[in-house]
Amino acid sequence: MSSKAIYVGVVGVGGVGSHFLSQLSKLPNAPSLVLVARSSQTLTSPAPSYPAIPPADWQSAFSSSTSSFTKSDAWSPEQIASYLSQVPGRAILVDNTSDPTIASAYPIFTSKGISIVTPNKKAFSSSLKLWEDIFSTAASNNALVYHESTVGAGLPVLSTLRDLVNTGDTVTRIEGVFSGTLSFLFNQFSPPSPSTSGEKKKWSEVVSQAKELGYTEPDPRDDLNGMDVARKLTILARIAGLEVESPDSFPIESLIPAELANLEAGSKGTEEFMRRLPDFDGKMEELQKDAESAGQVVRYVGSIDVPGKKVKVGLQNFDKDSAMAGLKGSDNIISFYTERYGELPLIVQGGGAGGAVTAMGVMSDLIKVLERLS
Amino acid sequence: MSSKAIYVGVVGVGGVGSHFLSQLSKLPNAPSLVLVARSSQTLTSPAPSYPAIPPADWQSAFSSSTSSFTKSDAWSPEQIASYLSQVPGRAILVDNTSDPTIASAYPIFTSKGISIVTPNKKAFSSSLKLWEDIFSTAASNNALVYHESTVGAGLPVLSTLRDLVNTGDTVTRIEGVFSGTLSFLFNQFSPPSPSTSGEKKKWSEVVSQAKELGYTEPDPRDDLNGMDVARKLTILARIAGLEVESPDSFPIESLIPAELANLEAGSKGTEEFMRRLPDFDGKMEELQKDAESAGQVVRYVGSIDVPGKKVKVGLQNFDKDSAMAGLKGSDNIISFYTERYGELPLIVQGGGAGGAVTAMGVMSDLIKVLERLS
């Protein structure tokens, strides 16, 4: 616990990144911010003194022409890693993007002893080889890799799973609603008790409404295809000890009707998708009615059967008095069934999306990395 | 992250302690166990080589007459601190007791740079001065103090609250069922839907049954007086930033009827208490019926209004479709309402008592301390 200088580079200044920089500006004893990268430009603090970029004021540092910082075009991950590896102390990369290019370059950072904190799922849910490269180079170069916000944003999901595994508990099953969007859609479409008006919502209406409220991605197909959930499940399964090759190596039930699977990408395809979605309301209503007649509700869940080595993403029915059915708003819920906890799972529940809570997960990871490095 | 030798002393080998030692025996790269103390005896590893006591085998080390370890009578906290301060590396005290004597001696350990990991609530829920002494001596002597298991056993409760506070979120309210015993009693006594037999349980019957199942303390009054919950609330409130003087400085609703409050301590008093408890079934039934007629259930909860600086422990009614009402078995549930999370709280739920999960909380704290010290 000797005191070493610690330097941080932040890539990405979008929804999560801007919240993160605002939180960083209020952190007591914050490490020195020496790099801020956005898609078009990179701002760095010059050697050898490396003055800190003010986290609350990075925008004016970018725009001012007399800034004491260096403005460059967009840097490659290699350039960023090379810069961070030269600071006179320990370096941490905070990647607040969802960019696969920088994700696939993580081993370049960790092999130089640069620690990584990130909500970017790509690095941990792509090939198993990338996962192994990241963690093995990190271990042999004293770099730390924390990525709590890749599942459930700021909710303590990965830290809880790692605690269970590290203390020697046997995790038997992980099950939950891992998408705020799909949580919202099914909490509306298949509520445990009828709405006060008694009116039933059609599936396509619920999707349209969520899209208008900004609860879906600009293209709702990016939520409905289940890939985001599959990526989260891949990460959880790997921490639980399963060697999942990629998110494509287990069944994912897509909510995009087969007839609409081949519409073009982009806004024209999105428009056509939304226009034709009502044609499939009958099929969704059937699923909802089947559940209801059994006293159940429909939810879109991910589950991992650890001893059976099975990962699954799709629709499932749950009793109306279950925690899954009681979910509200766009909350996530994650249940860990383990040997020590027995029949009733350890449950973590709450908002699992949004800039502020995602940035909070990144920030609490950063604090833990700072505690371990200093 | 240089590699320093780390030595651990364990006090207490009861329900939690024995589970902890068993988990320690399976921990990869475990630190050296050099002291095991039980109420009557202390086993230590001799200087200068400090051979490790095998954690799985401490009992035979105690009983063998040819052991390579030193057996002594029970040591005072001062003796234990003095021994641990002399090891050639960093030392950690793991206190698996609920003993107030060692708890009040924690500042002696922390002032010698000895880190502490413990499920012992006493140190953190007694006078505010003791709390401040522990953390200020720890900070100035590079000692770490982790006590996750003092609230909710192995559930990630304190770590979550510290993450919220440390990242700058504003916690507005904390509310929950913090006692496995009281959870069990009220889940039985005031279920959200009537039992299949339609039969209603009397309060005194539920208490008797819980006592027989070992779900209460040997003297159920130790659960029903609310003190255990009040201690947990004191800890949470202090982490949330409130200067709570002691668990006596806020209202605690005791479930011991006033007429039985002055029965003697010990088994004779317990017997008389259990015998006379049915006289008060009518009053409890009234509470339950009042709740039911409003579509609610009764729960024994603790709550903290952070901006209002109010801590409260007692009975409260909740809607039948709330997470509080849906609680099962002897689960704990803790809801954190914060500015960032908005209307819907971050919820942690699951078993909050028992040797194995309490020891797991201690072990995950130990792992974190090891990560930070090494």
Interface residues (C-beta under 8 A of the other chain):
Chain A: M1 Q23 K26 L27 N142 G154 L155 P156 S159 T160 D163 L164 N166 T167 G168 D169 P192 S193 D321 A323 G326 K328 G329 D331 R340 Y341 G342 E343 L344 P345 L346 I347 V348 Q349 G350 G351 A356 V357 M360 M363 S364 I367 E371 R372 L373
Chain B: M1 Q23 K26 L27 N142 G154 L155 P156 S159 T160 D163 L164 N166 T167 G168 D169 P192 S193 D321 A323 G326 K328 G329 D331 R340 Y341 G342 E343 L344 P345 L346 I347 V348 Q349 G350 G351 A356 V357 M360 M363 S364 I367 E371 R372 L373
